[in-house]
């Protein structure tokens, strides 16, 4: 739930996820279904995720990783 | 205090999740820099992006207090 500090600086309570760009790409892919996980895309290795969705995201990511274990390291950066 | 910070990892160091707070929408670089530097000094800063004027901290109480004690800079922010 967003909270305002002095009415102008936005303060968000959520989870900062820091990962490889390749892992981030998988998270973006998972989020594409419902846009239900990511709050904000911060940079190529950092995302804000809803705290309540973190366990679900973790499970989905593990699932995806199990399916894509042969993923090449240089999978492109777009 | 520490239980606010939860970390978990998937397959080693490939992913790290930290529960905390994102500060954003600072109206100027000066507005952003002081609390960001303060967060770093008190050891709660996890991530920052100077270009986007955002930073992420594990605890926000001290930052909020710090911002409240800066009436001059707040006035500048409200004017902008």
N, CA and C atoms of all chains as a GROMACS GRO file, in nm:
protein
  474
    1UNK      N    1   0.085  -0.121   0.000
    1UNK     CA    2   0.000   0.000   0.000
    1UNK      C    3   0.088   0.125   0.000
    2UNK      N    4   0.073   0.212  -0.098
    2UNK     CA    5   0.157   0.331  -0.105
    2UNK      C    6   0.127   0.427   0.009
    3UNK      N    7   0.231   0.489   0.055
    3UNK     CA    8   0.217   0.585   0.164
    3UNK      C    9   0.290   0.712   0.123
    4UNK      N   10   0.235   0.825   0.152
    4UNK     CA   11   0.300   0.950   0.114
    4UNK      C   12   0.375   1.008   0.232
    5UNK      N   13   0.494   1.057   0.208
    5UNK     CA   14   0.569   1.127   0.310
    5UNK      C   15   0.559   1.276   0.277
    6UNK      N   16   0.496   1.350   0.362
    6UNK     CA   17   0.478   1.494   0.343
    6UNK      C   18   0.411   1.526   0.209
    7UNK      N   19   0.329   1.436   0.162
    7UNK     CA   20   0.250   1.460   0.044
    7UNK      C   21   0.324   1.469  -0.088
    8UNK      N   22   0.448   1.431  -0.093
    8UNK     CA   23   0.515   1.445  -0.223
    8UNK      C   24   0.615   1.336  -0.252
    9UNK      N   25   0.678   1.280  -0.150
    9UNK     CA   26   0.770   1.172  -0.178
    9UNK      C   27   0.694   1.043  -0.160
   10UNK      N   28   0.689   0.965  -0.263
   10UNK     CA   29   0.612   0.842  -0.257
   10UNK      C   30   0.695   0.732  -0.193
   11UNK      N   31   0.632   0.666  -0.097
   11UNK     CA   32   0.699   0.559  -0.026
   11UNK      C   33   0.620   0.431  -0.048
   12UNK      N   34   0.686   0.332  -0.102
   12UNK     CA   35   0.619   0.206  -0.132
   12UNK      C   36   0.677   0.094  -0.048
   13UNK      N   37   0.588   0.018   0.013
   13UNK     CA   38   0.634  -0.098   0.089
   13UNK      C   39   0.624  -0.220   0.000
   14UNK      N   40   0.737  -0.271  -0.041
   14UNK     CA   41   0.735  -0.393  -0.122
   14UNK      C   42   0.872  -0.460  -0.117
   15UNK      N   43   0.898  -0.542  -0.214
   15UNK     CA   44   1.019  -0.623  -0.212
   15UNK      C   45   1.110  -0.584  -0.328
   16UNK      N   46   1.235  -0.561  -0.294
   16UNK     CA   47   1.334  -0.534  -0.396
   16UNK      C   48   1.396  -0.666  -0.438
   17UNK      N   49   1.388  -0.696  -0.566
   17UNK     CA   50   1.447  -0.819  -0.617
   17UNK      C   51   1.568  -0.783  -0.703
   18UNK      N   52   1.682  -0.836  -0.663
   18UNK     CA   53   1.805  -0.812  -0.739
   18UNK      C   54   1.852  -0.945  -0.798
   19UNK      N   55   1.874  -0.947  -0.927
   19UNK     CA   56   1.909  -1.073  -0.992
   19UNK      C   57   1.983  -1.049  -1.122
   20UNK      N   58   2.028  -1.158  -1.183
   20UNK     CA   59   2.092  -1.150  -1.315
   20UNK      C   60   1.989  -1.101  -1.417
   21UNK      N   61   2.036  -1.034  -1.522
   21UNK     CA   62   1.942  -0.995  -1.628
   21UNK      C   63   1.866  -1.116  -1.686
   22UNK      N   64   1.930  -1.232  -1.689
   22UNK     CA   65   1.863  -1.351  -1.743
   22UNK      C   66   1.748  -1.395  -1.653
   23UNK      N   67   1.768  -1.387  -1.522
   23UNK     CA   68   1.662  -1.421  -1.426
   23UNK      C   69   1.552  -1.315  -1.434
   24UNK      N   70   1.594  -1.191  -1.450
   24UNK     CA   71   1.496  -1.084  -1.459
   24UNK      C   72   1.406  -1.103  -1.581
   25UNK      N   73   1.466  -1.147  -1.690
   25UNK     CA   74   1.388  -1.172  -1.813
   25UNK      C   75   1.281  -1.277  -1.787
   26UNK      N   76   1.314  -1.378  -1.708
   26UNK     CA   77   1.216  -1.483  -1.676
   26UNK      C   78   1.104  -1.426  -1.589
   27UNK      N   79   1.140  -1.342  -1.494
   27UNK     CA   80   1.039  -1.280  -1.407
   27UNK      C   81   0.945  -1.193  -1.490
   28UNK      N   82   1.001  -1.118  -1.585
   28UNK     CA   83   0.919  -1.034  -1.673
   28UNK      C   84   0.822  -1.119  -1.752
   29UNK      N   85   0.872  -1.234  -1.796
   29UNK     CA   86   0.789  -1.327  -1.873
   29UNK      C   87   0.674  -1.380  -1.787
   30UNK      N   88   0.705  -1.416  -1.663
   30UNK     CA   89   0.602  -1.465  -1.570
   30UNK      C   90   0.497  -1.356  -1.546
   31UNK      N   91   0.545  -1.234  -1.533
   31UNK     CA   92   0.456  -1.121  -1.502
   31UNK      C   93   0.363  -1.087  -1.619
   32UNK      N   94   0.406  -1.120  -1.739
   32UNK     CA   95   0.328  -1.087  -1.859
   32UNK      C   96   0.187  -1.145  -1.858
   33UNK      N   97   0.170  -1.260  -1.794
   33UNK     CA   98   0.039  -1.326  -1.792
   33UNK      C   99  -0.069  -1.237  -1.734
   34UNK      N  100  -0.044  -1.189  -1.612
   34UNK     CA  101  -0.148  -1.112  -1.542
   34UNK      C  102  -0.101  -0.976  -1.492
   35UNK      N  103   0.026  -0.948  -1.508
   35UNK     CA  104   0.086  -0.827  -1.451
   35UNK      C  105   0.054  -0.817  -1.302
   36UNK      N  106   0.078  -0.928  -1.235
   36UNK     CA  107   0.034  -0.940  -1.097
   36UNK      C  108   0.150  -0.943  -0.997
   37UNK      N  109   0.271  -0.930  -1.045
   37UNK     CA  110   0.386  -0.943  -0.956
   37UNK      C  111   0.468  -0.815  -0.947
   38UNK      N  112   0.501  -0.759  -1.061
   38UNK     CA  113   0.596  -0.646  -1.064
   38UNK      C  114   0.526  -0.514  -1.036
   39UNK      N  115   0.585  -0.438  -0.944
   39UNK     CA  116   0.535  -0.304  -0.914
   39UNK      C  117   0.609  -0.204  -1.002
   40UNK      N  118   0.738  -0.223  -1.013
   40UNK     CA  119   0.819  -0.130  -1.089
   40UNK      C  120   0.946  -0.198  -1.141
   41UNK      N  121   0.978  -0.167  -1.265
   41UNK     CA  122   1.099  -0.215  -1.328
   41UNK      C  123   1.207  -0.110  -1.303
   42UNK      N  124   1.304  -0.141  -1.221
   42UNK     CA  125   1.398  -0.037  -1.178
   42UNK      C  126   1.522  -0.025  -1.265
   43UNK      N  127   1.590  -0.137  -1.289
   43UNK     CA  128   1.699  -0.135  -1.386
   43UNK      C  129   1.721  -0.278  -1.435
   44UNK      N  130   1.826  -0.300  -1.512
   44UNK     CA  131   1.839  -0.431  -1.576
   44UNK      C  132   1.863  -0.547  -1.479
   45UNK      N  133   1.890  -0.513  -1.352
   45UNK     CA  134   1.908  -0.620  -1.255
   45UNK      C  135   1.820  -0.603  -1.131
   46UNK      N  136   1.726  -0.511  -1.138
   46UNK     CA  137   1.648  -0.479  -1.018
   46UNK      C  138   1.501  -0.458  -1.050
   47UNK      N  139   1.416  -0.515  -0.965
   47UNK     CA  140   1.271  -0.504  -0.980
   47UNK      C  141   1.207  -0.481  -0.844
   48UNK      N  142   1.090  -0.413  -0.845
   48UNK     CA  143   1.010  -0.407  -0.725
   48UNK      C  144   0.896  -0.505  -0.744
   49UNK      N  145   0.872  -0.587  -0.642
   49UNK     CA  146   0.769  -0.689  -0.651
   49UNK      C  147   0.674  -0.675  -0.532
   50UNK      N  148   0.546  -0.708  -0.553
   50UNK     CA  149   0.449  -0.704  -0.443
   50UNK      C  150   0.490  -0.807  -0.338
   51UNK      N  151   0.489  -0.762  -0.213
   51UNK     CA  152   0.535  -0.850  -0.106
   51UNK      C  153   0.448  -0.975  -0.094
   52UNK      N  154   0.316  -0.957  -0.110
   52UNK     CA  155   0.223  -1.069  -0.094
   52UNK      C  156   0.242  -1.175  -0.204
   53UNK      N  157   0.298  -1.130  -0.317
   53UNK     CA  158   0.313  -1.220  -0.431
   53UNK      C  159   0.449  -1.289  -0.434
   54UNK      N  160   0.537  -1.253  -0.341
   54UNK     CA  161   0.673  -1.305  -0.345
   54UNK      C  162   0.682  -1.459  -0.340
   55UNK      N  163   0.609  -1.525  -0.248
   55UNK     CA  164   0.618  -1.672  -0.245
   55UNK      C  165   0.570  -1.736  -0.377
   56UNK      N  166   0.466  -1.676  -0.433
   56UNK     CA  167   0.410  -1.727  -0.558
   56UNK      C  168   0.510  -1.707  -0.672
   57UNK      N  169   0.572  -1.590  -0.673
   57UNK     CA  170   0.671  -1.560  -0.777
   57UNK      C  171   0.790  -1.656  -0.766
   58UNK      N  172   0.830  -1.680  -0.643
   58UNK     CA  173   0.943  -1.770  -0.619
   58UNK      C  174   0.913  -1.909  -0.676
   59UNK      N  175   0.791  -1.955  -0.649
   59UNK     CA  176   0.750  -2.086  -0.697
   59UNK      C  177   0.747  -2.090  -0.850
   60UNK      N  178   0.691  -1.984  -0.909
   60UNK     CA  179   0.682  -1.976  -1.055
   60UNK      C  180   0.822  -1.972  -1.119
   61UNK      N  181   0.911  -1.899  -1.054
   61UNK     CA  182   1.047  -1.886  -1.106
   61UNK      C  183   1.121  -2.020  -1.101
   62UNK      N  184   1.103  -2.089  -0.991
   62UNK     CA  185   1.168  -2.221  -0.978
   62UNK      C  186   1.117  -2.316  -1.086
   63UNK      N  187   0.987  -2.305  -1.112
   63UNK     CA  188   0.924  -2.384  -1.217
   63UNK      C  189   0.987  -2.353  -1.353
   64UNK      N  190   0.996  -2.223  -1.381
   64UNK     CA  191   1.053  -2.178  -1.508
   64UNK      C  192   1.199  -2.220  -1.522
   65UNK      N  193   1.274  -2.207  -1.412
   65UNK     CA  194   1.415  -2.242  -1.416
   65UNK      C  195   1.433  -2.391  -1.442
   66UNK      N  196   1.345  -2.471  -1.384
   66UNK     CA  197   1.351  -2.616  -1.405
   66UNK      C  198   1.326  -2.649  -1.553
   67UNK      N  199   1.240  -2.568  -1.614
   67UNK     CA  200   1.207  -2.591  -1.756
   67UNK      C  201   1.311  -2.538  -1.852
   68UNK      N  202   1.390  -2.443  -1.806
   68UNK     CA  203   1.486  -2.378  -1.897
   68UNK      C  204   1.629  -2.387  -1.844
   69UNK      N  205   1.665  -2.504  -1.799
   69UNK     CA  206   1.799  -2.518  -1.741
   69UNK      C  207   1.910  -2.507  -1.844
   70UNK      N  208   1.877  -2.526  -1.969
   70UNK     CA  209   1.979  -2.518  -2.073
   70UNK      C  210   1.991  -2.378  -2.131
   71UNK      N  211   1.930  -2.283  -2.063
   71UNK     CA  212   1.931  -2.146  -2.113
   71UNK      C  213   2.073  -2.093  -2.129
   72UNK      N  214   2.108  -2.042  -2.249
   72UNK     CA  215   2.244  -1.988  -2.268
   72UNK      C  216   2.263  -1.858  -2.190
   73UNK      N  217   2.388  -1.834  -2.152
   73UNK     CA  218   2.418  -1.713  -2.074
   73UNK      C  219   2.399  -1.587  -2.156
   74UNK      N  220   2.437  -1.596  -2.288
   74UNK     CA  221   2.426  -1.477  -2.372
   74UNK      C  222   2.292  -1.478  -2.447
   75UNK      N  223   2.185  -1.479  -2.371
   75UNK     CA  224   2.052  -1.489  -2.432
   75UNK      C  225   2.001  -1.356  -2.485
   76UNK      N  226   2.092  -1.262  -2.500
   76UNK     CA  227   2.053  -1.134  -2.559
   76UNK      C  228   2.003  -1.036  -2.455
   77UNK      N  229   2.033  -0.910  -2.477
   77UNK     CA  230   1.986  -0.808  -2.384
   77UNK      C  231   1.906  -0.703  -2.460
   78UNK      N  232   1.778  -0.701  -2.439
   78UNK     CA  233   1.693  -0.604  -2.507
   78UNK      C  234   1.630  -0.510  -2.410
   79UNK      N  235   1.369  -0.592   1.468
   79UNK     CA  236   1.437  -0.501   1.376
   79UNK      C  237   1.486  -0.577   1.254
   80UNK      N  238   1.566  -0.678   1.279
   80UNK     CA  239   1.625  -0.752   1.168
   80UNK      C  240   1.522  -0.840   1.098
   81UNK      N  241   1.417  -0.880   1.172
   81UNK     CA  242   1.318  -0.969   1.111
   81UNK      C  243   1.238  -0.900   1.001
   82UNK      N  244   1.251  -0.768   0.990
   82UNK     CA  245   1.189  -0.698   0.878
   82UNK      C  246   1.256  -0.735   0.746
   83UNK      N  247   1.380  -0.775   0.757
   83UNK     CA  248   1.459  -0.805   0.638
   83UNK      C  249   1.458  -0.955   0.614
   84UNK      N  250   1.396  -0.992   0.507
   84UNK     CA  251   1.395  -1.134   0.475
   84UNK      C  252   1.467  -1.156   0.343
   85UNK      N  253   1.555  -1.247   0.344
   85UNK     CA  254   1.631  -1.276   0.223
   85UNK      C  255   1.610  -1.421   0.184
   86UNK      N  256   1.595  -1.441   0.057
   86UNK     CA  257   1.598  -1.578   0.013
   86UNK      C  258   1.669  -1.586  -0.121
   87UNK      N  259   1.717  -1.700  -0.150
   87UNK     CA  260   1.797  -1.714  -0.270
   87UNK      C  261   1.752  -1.834  -0.352
   88UNK      N  262   1.764  -1.818  -0.480
   88UNK     CA  263   1.734  -1.928  -0.569
   88UNK      C  264   1.864  -1.965  -0.639
   89UNK      N  265   1.901  -2.091  -0.626
   89UNK     CA  266   2.022  -2.141  -0.690
   89UNK      C  267   2.140  -2.049  -0.666
   90UNK      N  268   2.181  -2.039  -0.542
   90UNK     CA  269   2.297  -1.958  -0.508
   90UNK      C  270   2.266  -1.810  -0.505
   91UNK      N  271   2.347  -1.734  -0.575
   91UNK     CA  272   2.338  -1.589  -0.567
   91UNK      C  273   2.262  -1.529  -0.684
   92UNK      N  274   2.185  -1.608  -0.753
   92UNK     CA  275   2.122  -1.557  -0.874
   92UNK      C  276   2.009  -1.459  -0.849
   93UNK      N  277   1.949  -1.467  -0.731
   93UNK     CA  278   1.839  -1.375  -0.703
   93UNK      C  279   1.833  -1.345  -0.554
   94UNK      N  280   1.812  -1.218  -0.523
   94UNK     CA  281   1.805  -1.177  -0.384
   94UNK      C  282   1.682  -1.089  -0.366
   95UNK      N  283   1.602  -1.118  -0.266
   95UNK     CA  284   1.483  -1.038  -0.240
   95UNK      C  285   1.495  -0.974  -0.102
   96UNK      N  286   1.469  -0.845  -0.096
   96UNK     CA  287   1.478  -0.772   0.030
   96UNK      C  288   1.348  -0.696   0.053
   97UNK      N  289   1.286  -0.720   0.167
   97UNK     CA  290   1.162  -0.649   0.201
   97UNK      C  291   1.199  -0.511   0.255
   98UNK      N  292   1.132  -0.409   0.206
   98UNK     CA  293   1.163  -0.275   0.252
   98UNK      C  294   1.080  -0.169   0.184
   99UNK      N  295   1.138  -0.053   0.166
   99UNK     CA  296   1.063   0.062   0.116
   99UNK      C  297   1.137   0.134   0.004
  100UNK      N  298   1.061   0.171  -0.097
  100UNK     CA  299   1.117   0.248  -0.207
  100UNK      C  300   1.076   0.394  -0.193
  101UNK      N  301   1.173   0.481  -0.192
  101UNK     CA  302   1.146   0.624  -0.194
  101UNK      C  303   1.159   0.672  -0.338
  102UNK      N  304   1.058   0.744  -0.386
  102UNK     CA  305   1.065   0.795  -0.522
  102UNK      C  306   0.990   0.927  -0.533
  103UNK      N  307   0.988   0.981  -0.653
  103UNK     CA  308   0.919   1.107  -0.683
  103UNK      C  309   0.980   1.228  -0.612
  104UNK      N  310   1.109   1.228  -0.598
  104UNK     CA  311   1.174   1.348  -0.545
  104UNK      C  312   1.174   1.454  -0.655
  105UNK      N  313   1.143   1.576  -0.616
  105UNK     CA  314   1.126   1.680  -0.718
  105UNK      C  315   1.258   1.731  -0.776
  106UNK      N  316   1.366   1.716  -0.699
  106UNK     CA  317   1.494   1.764  -0.750
  106UNK      C  318   1.606   1.672  -0.705
  107UNK      N  319   1.720   1.686  -0.771
  107UNK     CA  320   1.836   1.605  -0.735
  107UNK      C  321   1.881   1.634  -0.592
  108UNK      N  322   1.872   1.762  -0.553
  108UNK     CA  323   1.912   1.801  -0.418
  108UNK      C  324   1.820   1.737  -0.314
  109UNK      N  325   1.691   1.735  -0.342
  109UNK     CA  326   1.593   1.672  -0.253
  109UNK      C  327   1.625   1.524  -0.233
  110UNK      N  328   1.665   1.463  -0.340
  110UNK     CA  329   1.692   1.320  -0.340
  110UNK      C  330   1.823   1.286  -0.269
  111UNK      N  331   1.925   1.365  -0.297
  111UNK     CA  332   2.060   1.330  -0.254
  111UNK      C  333   2.077   1.323  -0.102
  112UNK      N  334   2.021   1.420  -0.029
  112UNK     CA  335   2.043   1.424   0.115
  112UNK      C  336   1.988   1.301   0.188
  113UNK      N  337   1.860   1.265   0.169
  113UNK     CA  338   1.810   1.146   0.238
  113UNK      C  339   1.876   1.017   0.190
  114UNK      N  340   1.912   1.016   0.063
  114UNK     CA  341   1.978   0.897   0.008
  114UNK      C  342   2.114   0.877   0.076
  115UNK      N  343   2.186   0.986   0.090
  115UNK     CA  344   2.317   0.981   0.156
  115UNK      C  345   2.300   0.941   0.303
  116UNK      N  346   2.196   0.996   0.363
  116UNK     CA  347   2.167   0.964   0.504
  116UNK      C  348   2.137   0.814   0.519
  117UNK      N  349   2.058   0.762   0.428
  117UNK     CA  350   2.025   0.619   0.430
  117UNK      C  351   2.150   0.533   0.422
  118UNK      N  352   2.243   0.577   0.340
  118UNK     CA  353   2.369   0.504   0.324
  118UNK      C  354   2.450   0.511   0.454
  119UNK      N  355   2.451   0.630   0.515
  119UNK     CA  356   2.526   0.650   0.639
  119UNK      C  357   2.476   0.562   0.752
  120UNK      N  358   2.343   0.550   0.763
  120UNK     CA  359   2.288   0.471   0.875
  120UNK      C  360   2.274   0.322   0.838
  121UNK      N  361   2.318   0.289   0.718
  121UNK     CA  362   2.327   0.149   0.681
  121UNK      C  363   2.198   0.080   0.642
  122UNK      N  364   2.098   0.156   0.594
  122UNK     CA  365   1.972   0.093   0.553
  122UNK      C  366   1.953   0.092   0.401
  123UNK      N  367   2.048   0.155   0.330
  123UNK     CA  368   2.036   0.165   0.185
  123UNK      C  369   2.070   0.032   0.118
  124UNK      N  370   1.979  -0.014   0.032
  124UNK     CA  371   2.001  -0.140  -0.039
  124UNK      C  372   2.032  -0.114  -0.186
  125UNK      N  373   1.959  -0.019  -0.243
  125UNK     CA  374   1.970   0.009  -0.386
  125UNK      C  375   1.939   0.156  -0.411
  126UNK      N  376   2.001   0.214  -0.512
  126UNK     CA  377   1.966   0.351  -0.549
  126UNK      C  378   1.988   0.372  -0.697
  127UNK      N  379   1.918   0.471  -0.750
  127UNK     CA  380   1.937   0.508  -0.889
  127UNK      C  381   1.931   0.660  -0.896
  128UNK      N  382   2.048   0.720  -0.911
  128UNK     CA  383   2.057   0.866  -0.909
  128UNK      C  384   1.979   0.928  -1.024
  129UNK      N  385   1.987   0.868  -1.141
  129UNK     CA  386   1.921   0.924  -1.258
  129UNK      C  387   1.769   0.928  -1.241
  130UNK      N  388   1.714   0.824  -1.179
  130UNK     CA  389   1.569   0.818  -1.160
  130UNK      C  390   1.525   0.870  -1.023
  131UNK      N  391   1.621   0.914  -0.943
  131UNK     CA  392   1.592   0.967  -0.809
  131UNK      C  393   1.506   0.873  -0.727
  132UNK      N  394   1.554   0.753  -0.714
  132UNK     CA  395   1.485   0.652  -0.634
  132UNK      C  396   1.587   0.582  -0.547
  133UNK      N  397   1.544   0.546  -0.426
  133UNK     CA  398   1.631   0.458  -0.347
  133UNK      C  399   1.547   0.366  -0.261
  134UNK      N  400   1.606   0.254  -0.227
  134UNK     CA  401   1.536   0.150  -0.154
  134UNK      C  402   1.606   0.127  -0.021
  135UNK      N  403   1.527   0.123   0.087
  135UNK     CA  404   1.584   0.105   0.220
  135UNK      C  405   1.513  -0.008   0.294
  136UNK      N  406   1.582  -0.067   0.391
  136UNK     CA  407   1.522  -0.173   0.470
  136UNK      C  408   1.434  -0.116   0.581
  137UNK      N  409   1.463   0.007   0.623
  137UNK     CA  410   1.382   0.072   0.726
  137UNK      C  411   1.360   0.217   0.686
  138UNK      N  412   1.238   0.267   0.706
  138UNK     CA  413   1.209   0.401   0.658
  138UNK      C  414   1.188   0.504   0.770
  139UNK      N  415   1.175   0.456   0.895
  139UNK     CA  416   1.140   0.546   1.005
  139UNK      C  417   1.241   0.660   1.020
  140UNK      N  418   1.369   0.622   1.021
  140UNK     CA  419   1.472   0.725   1.041
  140UNK      C  420   1.478   0.823   0.924
  141UNK      N  421   1.451   0.773   0.804
  141UNK     CA  422   1.453   0.859   0.686
  141UNK      C  423   1.336   0.958   0.694
  142UNK      N  424   1.219   0.906   0.736
  142UNK     CA  425   1.101   0.992   0.748
  142UNK      C  426   1.127   1.103   0.851
  143UNK      N  427   1.188   1.064   0.962
  143UNK     CA  428   1.222   1.162   1.066
  143UNK      C  429   1.322   1.264   1.011
  144UNK      N  430   1.417   1.212   0.940
  144UNK     CA  431   1.519   1.298   0.880
  144UNK      C  432   1.455   1.399   0.786
  145UNK      N  433   1.360   1.353   0.705
  145UNK     CA  434   1.293   1.443   0.610
  145UNK      C  435   1.209   1.547   0.682
  146UNK      N  436   1.146   1.505   0.792
  146UNK     CA  437   1.063   1.598   0.870
  146UNK      C  438   1.148   1.708   0.933
  147UNK      N  439   1.273   1.674   0.967
  147UNK     CA  440   1.361   1.771   1.029
  147UNK      C  441   1.432   1.860   0.928
  148UNK      N  442   1.387   1.853   0.806
  148UNK     CA  443   1.447   1.934   0.700
  148UNK      C  444   1.341   2.027   0.642
  149UNK      N  445   1.287   2.118   0.722
  149UNK     CA  446   1.177   2.202   0.673
  149UNK      C  447   1.213   2.286   0.553
  150UNK      N  448   1.338   2.329   0.546
  150UNK     CA  449   1.380   2.414   0.436
  150UNK      C  450   1.370   2.340   0.302
  151UNK      N  451   1.423   2.220   0.302
  151UNK     CA  452   1.422   2.145   0.177
  151UNK      C  453   1.281   2.100   0.140
  152UNK      N  454   1.197   2.076   0.242
  152UNK     CA  455   1.059   2.036   0.215
  152UNK      C  456   0.982   2.150   0.148
  153UNK      N  457   1.012   2.272   0.194
  153UNK     CA  458   0.947   2.388   0.136
  153UNK      C  459   0.980   2.400  -0.013
  154UNK      N  460   1.105   2.377  -0.042
  154UNK     CA  461   1.150   2.381  -0.181
  154UNK      C  462   1.074   2.277  -0.263
  155UNK      N  463   1.057   2.159  -0.203
  155UNK     CA  464   0.991   2.050  -0.273
  155UNK      C  465   0.844   2.085  -0.299
  156UNK      N  466   0.780   2.145  -0.198
  156UNK     CA  467   0.639   2.177  -0.213
  156UNK      C  468   0.617   2.287  -0.317
  157UNK      N  469   0.716   2.378  -0.324
  157UNK     CA  470   0.706   2.486  -0.422
  157UNK      C  471   0.718   2.430  -0.564
  158UNK      N  472   0.800   2.326  -0.577
  158UNK     CA  473   0.822   2.270  -0.709
  158UNK      C  474   0.713   2.176  -0.740
   0.00000   0.00000   0.00000
